[in-house]
Amino acid sequence: MSQLAIIGGTGLTALDGLTIDEKRTVTTPYGMPSSELLFGNFHGKSVVFLPRHGRGHTVAPHKINYRANISALHQVGVEKIIAVAAVGGIQVDLPPGALAVPDQIIDYTYGREQSFYSDNFSPDKHIDFTYPYDEALRQALLKAAIALNITVHDGGTYGATQGPRLETAAEITRMAQDGCAMVGMTGMPEAYLARELNISYASCALMVNWAAGLSDKLITMAEIEQTLAGGMKQVKQVLARLIQMQ
């Protein structure tokens, strides 16, 4: 059985039913990851958990050491990663509360360290990224949701923005024209770094608000937290089923 890791985002700093067997601090050539790695057991299945923003959500999206996070997971033998993301819905059929398993990414970030090979580059390091998410792992997420009768959107392009600010209405209009279905701040370079290390990677995205300009209301943390409270219950159910299926 391949070692599975869950990278938790906003609203997911723990996994119900996960018995923690070990908390391990892992050092990497790229610095320290966001948090110690939590090694646990879920109904007889082994899983590693890493809160992307650190314990207590103290690391901003543009300050996350993505290389250290992915390197640390690779060091402990992780071969599959499910990345949980709280995102804004752009596509009309992705309202707050909807779940999606994206199949494409557009990267709008800047200044983030994008590669493990930045300082040791050679032509063979141009790694194919045509399909950024592992299809087998995407299908496993979809099957887990379907088995629970949880509605999930298959596919969609994740637009990765810099953060930590939310986007302007004009930026969202541009992203919609580019074909983005949802917008988040952590999808890149996380997905590509996993690809560089041959780790299968897929994302479970929860829409927590309409993206900027798509609602007549201001985006507030109160609104986001309300959606998170209900939506993350379904995310945790899907993750639990997925772990059991591994």
N, C-alpha and C positions, 0 to 999 in steps of 0.2 A: 504494500500500500504506500503510495506517495505521501510524503509529509505535506499537510495542508496548513496554510496560514491565513488568518483573517486580519486584514488591516482595517481597523475601525476608524470612522470619521466622526463628524459632528453628530452627536446623539447616540453614538455607540462606543462607549468606553469599557463595556463589559458584556459578556455573553451569558444570559441566564442558563443555568444548568451545567455550566462549565466548571469542573473541579480543578482548581489550580494546584498543580503538583510542584512547580518550581518557578521562581522568578530569577531570570538570568540576565546579568549585565554583559553585553557583548560589545567589545571594542572592534573598530574597523579601521582600515587605512584611510577612511574618509571622515573620521570623527565618530562621535557618538550618535546612535539612533535616537529617535524621539523619546523612547522609554526603554526600560528593561523589557525583555521578551517574557511573556507569560506562557508557560508550557502547561497544558491542561489535558483533561480527559472528559470527553462528552459521550456518555453511555457506551464506554468501551472504545471510543475512537480518539486517536491522538490529534491534537490541534495546537497551533501556536498562535497567540494573539498579540498584536501590536497596535496600540492607540497612536494613530498618525500624528495627532496634535499634542501628544504627551499626556501624562496623567493630569487630569484637571483642565485639559484643553488650553494649554498655555503657549503653544507654538503656532504662530500665524502661518497661513498657507505658503507665503513667499519665503518664509524663514525655515521651513522644514528641510532637514538634511536628507533628501530623498536617496542619495547614494548610500549614506550610512544605513538607512532603514532597509533597503533592498539587499545590501551587502550583508548585513547582520542576519537576515533571514536565510540568505544563501549559505552562510557559514554554518548554520545549524541544520542544514539539509533540507530546507523547504524546496519543494518542487512545484507547488501550486499555490497561487495567491488569489483570494477573493477580496477585492477592495470595495468597501462600503463607502458610498458618497451621498451626501445631502446636497441636492442641486436645485436650480431654478428651472421650471418648465417653460420651454419656448413653443414647442409644437402644440397645436390646439388640443390634441387628445392626450396631453400629459399635464393634467391639472394638479394642484397640490394634493398630496396623498398617493399619487400614482407611483407604481414601481416600474423600472425599466432595466433591461440588460443591454447596454449600448453595444454597437458593433463597429463604430468608427470614432475617430478623434480629429479635431482640428485644434492645433496648439497656438494660442495667442499669448502665451507667457513670454517673458524676456528676462535675461540676466540669471536664469537658473542654470546650475551645472547639469548639462544634458546627458553626459556620457561618462562611463568608467574609464574611457580611453582618451579623454581630452589631452592628457599630458604624455600619452604613449600611443600616438595614433599611427596607423598604417592603413593602406588601401583596403585591406580585408576587413576593416572595422566598419565599412559601410554596410550595416546590417539591414536586411529586408524588414520593412514595417508596413507593408501593404495592408495587412489585416492586423490591427494592433491588439485585438483581443483573441485569446485562444478559443477556437470554436467549440471544441469538446467541453471545455469548462463553462462556456456560455450556455450550451445546451443542458448541462447538468443543473445549472441555476434555474433555467426555464422549467425543466422537468420537476425540480423540487417544488417550485411555486404551483405548478399545475396539479401536482399530487395533493397539495393542500387546498385546492380550489381558490387560490389567491390569484387575482388578475395581475398579469405582468405584461409589459410591452416588450416585444421582441425586436431589438435593434434600435437604431437611432444614433445620431452623431453627437458626441459629447464635446462641447466647446470649452477648452481649458483657458481660463483667464488668470491674470496675475494676482489679483487680490492685494491687500485684504479688503479693499473697498468693493462694494457691489457695483454693478455695471450701470452705465447711462442707458436711457431709452434708445438713443441713436446707436449705441454699440450693439444692443440686442436686435435692433432692426437689421443692422449689418450682418449679425450672426445668423439671423433667420434667413436672410438672402443667401448666405454661404451654405445653408443646409443644416445648421445646428438644430437639434431637437431639445437640447438641454444645456445648461451652463453650470460649470463648477470651477473650483480653483486648485484642485489637487490631482487631476487625472494625468498631468504631464509634469515632469518627466518620469513619473512613477511607472507608467505602463512600459515605456521604452527601456528603462533600466532593467526591468524584469526580463524583457526580451533579450537584452545583451547577455544576461546570465542564464538564458534558456529556461527560465521559470515560466510556467503556464500562468496566465494572468487574465482575470475577467472581473467585471464590476457589477455590483448591484446598486443601482441609483434610486434614491427616493426623492421625489419632487416635494420640496418643502414650501415653495412659494411660486407664484407666477414671476417670471423674469421681469426686469424693469420695463415699464411702459405698457405692459400687457394687462394691467388691472388698473382700475380707477383709484386704488388705495395705495398708500405708501407701504413699502416693505418694512416690516418691523420684526424685531427679534421675538416679540410676544406671539406674533402670527406664526413665525417659523417654529418656535418651541411647541406651540399647540399642535402643529402638524407632525412634528417629530415624535411627540408622545404617542400618537396613534400609529403612525407609519412605521416606526422602528419596531413595534411589536410584530408586525408582519415580516419585516426584514429578519428579525431574530428567528422567527418560525421557519423561514426559508433556509437560513443558514443552518439551523438545527437539522432540518431534513436533509440538506446537502451533505452535512458531516456524516450523518447516519448512512447515506448512500455510498460513501467513499469506501 
